[in-house]
């Protein structure tokens, strides 16, 4: 499901127009992004936890050339699904 399909689902469920639904979806995504930027985590009950993690520097080998490249540290987002979500997709 992509962003437009989610907006279509929201529009159908809330009986609003597609433009308003797209704004709702955009606002939710911006709120999650802002929360990750400010606090480093966002918890959505019965859905899961988004958390910012620091990935250590590591060496990476390019498969086609065999060249070894050093990748620096970076932040990445990890997701841990809630128990309710895990059970729903079984």
N, C-alpha and C positions, 0 to 999 in steps of 0.2 A: 504494500500500500504506500503510495507516495503522498506528498503534501496536498495535492489537489483532490485526491480520493478521500483523504481525511477531512478536508474542508467540505466536500460533498456529503459525507456521512454526517458531519455536524449540522450542515444546512438542513438535511432531511429530518434529523432527530429534533432539532430546535425550531423547525419550520421558519427559517430565516432565509434571506437570499444568499447566494453564493459569495458575493463580495463581503458581506458581514461575517460569514463563516471563515473566509480566508483571513480576515483581520483578527478573528478570535484565535485561530491556529497560530498566526504570526506572533500575537501577543504572548501566548503560552510559551512558545519556543524562545522568545526574547527574555521572558521571565526566568526560564531555566538557565539560559546562557548567563544572564546577569547574576543569578544566584551562584553559579559555578565560579564566576569571576570574583565575586565578593567574598564568599565564604568557603568555597572549595567543595561544596556538596549540596545536593538537592534530593530530598526524599519525597516520593509520591506514594502514599499509603496504598497497599494492595497492587502496586505496580513495580516499584523498585527504587534503587538508590543510584544516582549519578554522582561520581566522585572524581576529583582531579588527582592524578598520581604523577609522581616524578619518575620518568624512565631514565635509567642510568646510561652513561656513555657505553658504546659497544663497538666492536669491529663487525663489518659486514662485507661479505665476499660477493662481488658481482658475478652471477652465474655464467654469463657469456664470455667474459674476459678473464675471470679468475682473480681480478684485481681486488686487493683488500682496502677498504675505505673505513675511516673512523667516523662514526656518527656521534654527535655530542648529546649531552643530556637535554631532555625536553619534557614538557608537561603533556599529558594525554588524559582523556576522559575514559573512565571505566564504568560499566553498568553492572549492577548486581540485582537480578530479578527478585521480587518478593515471592514468598511462599505461595500466595494466591495466584500470581502469574504463572509460576512453575506448574502448579496443579492444573491450571486452565489449558495449558498447551500440551499436556500429556496425551 
